[in-house]
Amino acid sequence: MENIVIAGNGSAGIQLADSLRTEGHVGAITVIGEETHFPYHRPPLSKDYLAAGKTPRPLPLRATKFFEENAVDSRLGVSVTAVDRESRNVTLEDGSRLQYSALVLATGAANRELNVPGSTLGGIHGLRTLSDAEAIHTRLTGAKSVVVIGAGFIGMEFAAVARQRGLEVTVLEFANRAMARALSPVMSAYFAGAHERNGVKLKFGEGIAGFEGRDGQVTAAVSTAGQLYPADLVLVGIGVVPRTELASAAGLAVDNGVVVDGSMRTADPAIFAIGDCASYPSQHAGSRVRLESTQNATDQARHAARAILGQREDYAQLPWFWSQQGTLKLQIAGLGQPGDETVLRGDADAGKFSVFCYRNGELKAVESVNHPADHMAARRLLGEGRSVSPEDAANLHFDLKAFSREVPAAA
């Protein structure tokens, strides 16, 4: 019997089930989710969910009636433990087996864990799941001093929330700038300055050497510079690793993610991978990449649904990202690199501007702060493979929105 099995019920897995029905699939669909929680949106966990004075409520990915109305078998609190490619079945944690006509790995990623002295003390948390957020929200109520390990998106979003709650916040980052993997040096410096003006203490070039505690609870973080930072709550945000265990055990290629082609298909024609766990050939990067974003997860899910149902087309959606840090909304279109040439458009002092990133004279990415019009124009241009000159990008009298809406001349 035809049955599409989806391992993972995050944004990628649930969107895939939705898209399969939208595209006309009438066979069985089974979604397997490890958590006992009803499928929920993850991005708010590091922002609104932790805000002071709010009763935490996860935002569901779909209404409960979606699963019944679309005949989607949603199984919670159970994981896929093995894949038998020859027999085309998966073994679940409870020992049961499911046959599949197509298997989609939407297993996501897991937080990278610390392994330093004291890292098992109470009060030290990662932030990826609803259970993580619930534990942190409870801890925030009585906290006074917070240490954040890692100045990536999650760490900086959490730092902004903690400051809004009036807590003392110190961020330890081994690199020499904030969000270095994702942002240009110009934008990175802007956000560092904004956080510091808001009272966050940023310690670049300092990693974590260990923790001190009392009665099993953390009391301080010790940096690689030998400095002691008081903490009754520590957030660890040092990145993630793709969950590729199932693929690897099944003999599928893994290279910083489950290796897939432009259809999100592995070397096994019946197995696909999407979202945070998938390494795919990006037309925009010009290389194989693995992206961690809700947009990428949902777009790949839509693409994989069409591929499962027989359409042949390479995935070509433009990557874009966003982050809310206090009053600053960061939006990124495209994929920049640290060595890109940058052009500023707008007024950074007013907190409303964009950084245009160029490589070999071609526009590759645009980072915007509180400027959604620039972001949407950038998505149109980059999505169509078009560029705008650095001179025009810097000129506020140049109508970027109108230019982005122009129909490209036929070749």
C-alpha positions as CSV (number, residue, x, y, z in Angstrom):
1,M,0.0,0.0,0.0
2,E,1.2,3.5,-0.9
3,N,2.3,5.4,2.2
4,I,4.6,8.4,2.4
5,V,6.4,8.4,5.7
6,I,7.8,11.7,7.1
7,A,10.4,11.4,9.8
8,G,10.1,14.8,11.7
9,N,7.1,17.0,12.4
10,G,8.7,20.5,12.4
11,S,8.1,23.1,9.8
12,A,9.5,21.0,7.0
13,G,7.6,17.8,7.8
14,I,4.2,19.5,8.4
15,Q,4.5,21.6,5.3
16,L,5.3,18.5,3.3
17,A,2.2,16.8,4.4
18,D,0.2,19.9,3.6
19,S,1.8,20.3,0.1
20,L,1.3,16.6,-0.7
21,R,-2.4,17.0,-0.3
22,T,-2.5,20.3,-2.1
23,E,-0.6,18.8,-5.0
24,G,-3.2,16.0,-5.2
25,H,-1.7,13.0,-3.4
26,V,-4.5,10.7,-2.2
27,G,-2.5,7.9,-0.6
28,A,-1.6,7.5,3.1
29,I,0.7,10.0,4.8
30,T,2.3,9.3,8.2
31,V,4.2,12.0,10.1
32,I,6.5,10.8,13.0
33,G,7.4,13.3,15.7
34,E,9.7,12.7,18.7
35,E,8.2,15.3,20.9
36,T,4.9,14.8,22.7
37,H,3.9,18.4,22.0
38,F,1.5,19.2,19.1
39,P,3.6,20.5,16.2
40,Y,4.6,24.1,16.8
41,H,6.5,27.1,15.3
42,R,10.1,27.3,16.7
43,P,11.2,30.9,15.8
44,P,9.1,32.5,18.6
45,L,10.7,30.4,21.3
46,S,13.7,32.7,21.5
47,K,11.6,35.9,21.3
48,D,8.0,36.4,22.2
49,Y,7.7,33.2,24.2
50,L,10.2,34.4,26.7
51,A,9.0,37.9,27.1
52,A,8.1,39.1,30.6
53,G,4.5,39.2,31.7
54,K,3.3,36.7,29.0
55,T,1.7,33.3,29.5
56,P,3.7,31.1,27.2
57,R,1.7,29.5,24.5
58,P,3.3,27.8,21.5
59,L,2.0,28.7,18.1
60,P,0.7,25.6,16.3
61,L,2.0,24.9,12.8
62,R,-1.5,23.8,11.8
63,A,-4.9,23.7,13.5
64,T,-5.7,20.3,15.1
65,K,-8.5,19.7,12.5
66,F,-5.9,19.8,9.7
67,F,-4.7,16.3,10.4
68,E,-8.2,14.8,10.5
69,E,-9.5,16.7,7.5
70,N,-6.5,15.8,5.4
71,A,-6.2,12.2,6.6
72,V,-2.7,12.7,7.9
73,D,-1.6,10.1,10.5
74,S,0.3,12.2,13.1
75,R,2.2,10.1,15.6
76,L,3.7,12.0,18.6
77,G,6.3,11.0,21.1
78,V,7.9,8.3,19.0
79,S,11.0,8.3,16.7
80,V,12.2,6.4,13.7
81,T,15.1,4.3,14.8
82,A,16.1,2.4,11.7
83,V,15.5,2.4,7.9
84,D,15.4,-0.8,5.9
85,R,15.9,0.4,2.3
86,E,15.6,-3.0,0.7
87,S,12.2,-3.8,2.3
88,R,11.2,-0.1,2.3
89,N,10.2,0.0,5.9
90,V,11.1,2.0,9.0
91,T,11.3,0.7,12.6
92,L,9.9,3.0,15.2
93,E,11.0,3.4,18.8
94,D,8.1,1.3,20.1
95,G,9.2,-1.6,17.9
96,S,6.5,-1.3,15.3
97,R,7.3,-1.1,11.6
98,L,5.8,1.0,8.8
99,Q,6.1,0.4,5.0
100,Y,6.8,3.4,2.8
101,S,6.5,4.1,-0.8
102,A,8.6,7.3,-0.2
103,L,10.5,8.2,3.0
104,V,11.3,11.9,3.8
105,L,13.9,12.7,6.4
106,A,12.9,16.0,8.0
107,T,14.9,15.3,11.2
108,G,16.2,18.8,11.6
109,A,19.3,19.6,13.7
110,A,20.3,19.3,17.3
111,N,22.1,21.8,19.5
112,R,25.8,21.5,19.7
113,E,26.6,20.6,23.3
114,L,29.2,22.0,25.6
115,N,31.7,19.6,27.2
116,V,33.5,21.7,29.8
117,P,33.8,21.4,33.6
118,G,30.5,22.2,35.2
119,S,28.4,22.0,32.1
120,T,25.9,19.6,33.7
121,L,25.0,22.1,36.5
122,G,21.4,23.1,36.8
123,G,20.5,26.4,35.2
124,I,22.5,25.8,32.0
125,H,20.2,25.5,29.0
126,G,20.1,25.1,25.3
127,L,17.2,26.5,23.4
128,R,15.6,24.6,20.5
129,T,12.5,22.8,21.7
130,L,9.3,23.9,23.5
131,S,10.5,22.0,26.6
132,D,13.8,24.0,26.5
133,A,11.8,27.3,26.3
134,E,9.5,26.3,29.1
135,A,12.4,25.5,31.4
136,I,14.1,28.8,30.5
137,H,10.9,30.8,31.0
138,T,10.5,29.4,34.5
139,R,14.1,30.1,35.3
140,L,14.0,33.7,34.1
141,T,11.4,34.6,36.7
142,G,14.0,34.5,39.5
143,A,17.1,35.2,37.6
144,K,19.3,38.3,38.0
145,S,22.5,37.6,36.0
146,V,22.5,35.8,32.7
147,V,25.5,34.6,30.7
148,V,25.0,33.7,27.0
149,I,27.5,31.4,25.3
150,G,27.7,32.3,21.7
151,A,26.7,35.5,19.8
152,G,24.7,33.9,17.0
153,F,21.1,34.6,16.2
154,I,19.7,32.6,19.1
155,G,22.1,34.0,21.6
156,M,21.6,37.6,20.5
157,E,17.8,37.3,20.4
158,F,17.8,35.8,23.9
159,A,20.1,38.6,25.1
160,A,17.7,41.2,23.9
161,V,14.8,39.5,25.7
162,A,16.7,39.1,28.9
163,R,17.6,42.8,28.9
164,Q,14.0,43.7,28.3
165,R,13.3,41.9,31.5
166,G,15.9,44.0,33.3
167,L,18.5,41.3,33.8
168,E,22.3,41.7,33.7
169,V,23.4,40.0,30.5
170,T,26.9,39.0,29.4
171,V,27.6,37.4,26.0
172,L,30.8,35.3,25.6
173,E,31.8,34.8,21.9
174,F,35.1,33.2,20.9
175,A,35.0,34.9,17.5
176,N,35.8,38.6,17.1
177,R,32.3,39.7,16.2
178,A,28.6,38.9,16.5
179,M,26.7,36.7,14.2
180,A,29.9,36.3,12.1
181,R,28.7,33.3,10.2
182,A,25.6,35.1,8.8
183,L,26.4,38.8,8.7
184,S,28.7,41.2,6.9
185,P,31.2,42.9,9.3
186,V,29.3,46.2,8.8
187,M,26.0,44.8,10.0
188,S,27.7,42.7,12.7
189,A,29.3,45.8,14.1
190,Y,26.0,47.7,14.0
191,F,24.1,45.0,16.0
192,A,27.0,44.8,18.5
193,G,26.8,48.5,19.1
194,A,23.0,48.4,19.5
195,H,23.2,45.6,22.1
196,E,25.9,47.4,24.0
197,R,23.9,50.6,24.1
198,N,21.1,48.5,25.5
199,G,23.3,47.3,28.3
200,V,24.4,43.9,27.1
201,K,28.1,43.2,27.8
202,L,29.7,41.6,24.8
203,K,33.0,39.8,25.3
204,F,34.5,38.9,21.9
205,G,37.6,36.7,21.8
206,E,36.4,34.9,24.9
207,G,35.1,31.4,24.9
208,I,33.8,29.3,27.8
209,A,36.3,27.3,29.9
210,G,33.9,26.0,32.5
211,F,31.3,26.8,35.2
212,E,31.2,27.2,38.9
213,G,28.2,26.2,41.0
214,R,26.7,25.6,44.4
215,D,24.3,22.9,45.5
216,G,24.1,21.6,41.9
217,Q,23.2,25.0,40.4
218,V,25.3,27.2,38.3
219,T,26.6,30.4,39.9
220,A,29.2,31.7,37.4
221,A,30.8,31.2,34.0
222,V,34.6,31.1,33.6
223,S,35.9,32.3,30.3
224,T,38.9,31.2,28.3
225,A,40.5,34.5,29.4
226,G,40.2,33.4,33.0
227,Q,37.4,35.9,33.8
228,L,34.6,35.0,36.2
229,Y,31.1,36.1,35.2
230,P,28.2,35.6,37.8
231,A,25.3,33.7,36.4
232,D,22.2,32.1,37.8
233,L,21.1,31.3,34.2
234,V,23.2,30.3,31.2
235,L,22.0,30.0,27.7
236,V,24.2,27.9,25.4
237,G,23.9,28.9,21.7
238,I,27.0,27.5,20.0
239,G,25.3,26.3,16.9
240,V,23.7,23.1,15.8
241,V,24.6,19.8,14.0
242,P,22.4,18.2,11.4
243,R,20.6,15.0,12.5
244,T,22.0,12.6,10.0
245,E,22.1,9.4,12.1
246,L,19.3,7.6,10.3
247,A,20.7,8.4,6.8
248,S,24.2,7.4,7.8
249,A,23.1,4.1,9.3
250,A,21.1,3.4,6.2
251,G,24.2,3.8,4.0
252,L,23.2,7.2,2.5
253,A,25.8,9.8,1.8
254,V,26.3,12.4,4.5
255,D,28.3,15.6,4.1
256,N,27.3,18.3,6.6
257,G,23.8,17.0,6.1
258,V,22.1,14.3,4.2
259,V,23.3,14.7,0.6
260,V,20.4,15.3,-1.8
261,D,20.1,16.4,-5.5
262,G,18.1,19.3,-6.8
263,S,14.9,17.3,-6.3
264,M,15.8,16.9,-2.6
265,R,16.2,13.2,-3.4
266,T,19.1,11.0,-2.0
267,A,20.9,8.4,-3.9
268,D,18.1,6.1,-3.0
269,P,15.2,7.2,-5.3
270,A,12.6,6.4,-2.6
271,I,14.3,8.6,0.1
272,F,14.3,12.4,0.3
273,A,15.7,14.9,2.9
274,I,14.5,18.4,3.5
275,G,15.1,21.3,5.9
276,D,17.9,21.7,8.4
277,C,19.2,18.2,7.9
278,A,19.6,18.4,4.1
279,S,22.8,19.3,2.1
280,Y,21.7,20.4,-1.3
281,P,23.2,22.1,-4.5
282,S,22.3,25.8,-4.2
283,Q,22.0,27.7,-7.4
284,H,22.5,30.9,-5.4
285,A,25.6,29.8,-3.5
286,G,27.1,28.0,-6.5
287,S,28.0,25.1,-4.2
288,R,26.4,22.5,-1.9
289,V,25.0,24.1,1.3
290,R,22.9,23.3,4.3
291,L,20.6,26.1,5.6
292,E,18.9,26.6,8.9
293,S,15.7,28.6,8.4
294,T,12.0,28.1,8.4
295,Q,11.7,29.6,4.9
296,N,14.2,27.1,3.6
297,A,12.4,24.2,5.3
298,T,9.0,25.1,4.0
299,D,10.1,25.9,0.5
300,Q,12.1,22.6,0.3
301,A,9.0,20.8,1.6
302,R,6.8,22.2,-1.2
303,H,9.5,21.3,-3.8
304,A,9.9,17.8,-2.4
305,A,6.1,17.2,-2.6
306,R,6.1,18.0,-6.3
307,A,9.2,15.8,-6.8
308,I,7.6,12.8,-5.0
309,L,4.6,13.2,-7.2
310,G,6.7,13.0,-10.4
311,Q,7.7,16.6,-11.3
312,R,11.3,17.0,-12.4
313,E,12.8,20.4,-11.5
314,D,15.8,21.6,-9.5
315,Y,15.2,23.5,-6.3
316,A,16.0,27.2,-7.0
317,Q,14.3,29.2,-4.2
318,L,16.2,32.3,-3.0
319,P,17.2,31.8,0.7
320,W,16.1,34.5,3.1
321,F,16.2,34.9,6.8
322,W,15.0,37.2,9.6
323,S,15.8,37.9,13.3
324,Q,14.0,40.1,15.8
325,Q,16.4,41.5,18.4
326,G,14.6,44.0,20.7
327,T,13.4,46.8,18.5
328,L,15.5,45.8,15.6
329,K,14.2,43.6,12.8
330,L,16.9,42.1,10.7
331,Q,16.0,40.7,7.3
332,I,18.5,39.0,4.9
333,A,17.9,38.1,1.3
334,G,20.5,35.9,-0.5
335,L,23.8,34.4,0.7
336,G,26.6,36.7,1.6
337,Q,30.2,36.0,2.4
338,P,32.6,37.8,4.9
339,G,34.8,39.0,2.0
340,D,32.0,40.6,0.0
341,E,32.2,44.3,-0.8
342,T,29.5,46.3,0.9
343,V,27.5,49.4,0.2
344,L,25.3,51.2,2.7
345,R,21.8,52.4,1.8
346,G,20.0,54.5,4.3
347,D,20.7,56.0,7.7
348,A,22.3,53.6,10.2
349,D,22.1,56.2,13.0
350,A,18.3,56.2,12.5
351,G,18.1,52.4,12.7
352,K,16.6,52.0,9.2
353,F,19.1,51.0,6.5
354,S,20.4,48.2,4.3
355,V,23.8,46.7,3.5
356,F,24.2,45.6,-0.1
357,C,26.8,42.8,-0.5
358,Y,28.6,42.4,-3.8
359,R,31.0,39.7,-5.1
360,N,32.9,40.3,-8.4
361,G,30.5,43.2,-9.1
362,E,27.3,41.2,-8.7
363,L,24.8,41.6,-6.0
364,K,24.7,38.5,-3.8
365,A,22.9,39.5,-0.6
366,V,21.1,42.4,1.1
367,E,20.9,42.8,4.9
368,S,18.1,45.2,6.0
369,V,17.3,46.7,9.4
370,N,13.7,47.9,10.0
371,H,13.5,48.4,6.2
372,P,11.1,45.8,4.7
373,A,10.8,47.6,1.4
374,D,14.5,47.1,0.7
375,H,14.2,43.5,1.7
376,M,11.3,42.8,-0.6
377,A,13.0,44.6,-3.5
378,A,16.2,42.5,-2.8
379,R,14.2,39.3,-2.9
380,R,12.7,40.2,-6.2
381,L,16.1,41.1,-7.8
382,L,18.1,38.2,-6.4
383,G,15.3,35.7,-7.1
384,E,15.4,36.7,-10.8
385,G,19.2,36.7,-10.9
386,R,19.3,40.5,-11.4
387,S,21.7,43.0,-9.9
388,V,21.7,46.7,-9.1
389,S,24.9,48.8,-9.4
390,P,26.6,49.8,-6.2
391,E,26.2,53.4,-7.1
392,D,22.4,53.1,-7.5
393,A,22.1,51.0,-4.3
394,A,23.8,53.8,-2.3
395,N,21.7,56.6,-3.9
396,L,18.5,57.2,-1.9
397,H,17.0,59.1,-4.8
398,F,17.2,55.9,-6.9
399,D,13.8,54.2,-6.9
400,L,14.9,50.7,-5.8
401,K,11.3,49.4,-5.5
402,A,10.3,50.5,-9.0
403,F,13.6,49.1,-10.4
404,S,13.0,45.7,-8.8
405,R,9.5,45.6,-10.4
406,E,10.7,46.1,-13.9
407,V,10.3,43.2,-16.3
408,P,13.7,42.1,-17.4
409,A,14.4,42.6,-21.1
410,A,14.4,39.4,-23.1
411,A,17.9,38.0,-23.9
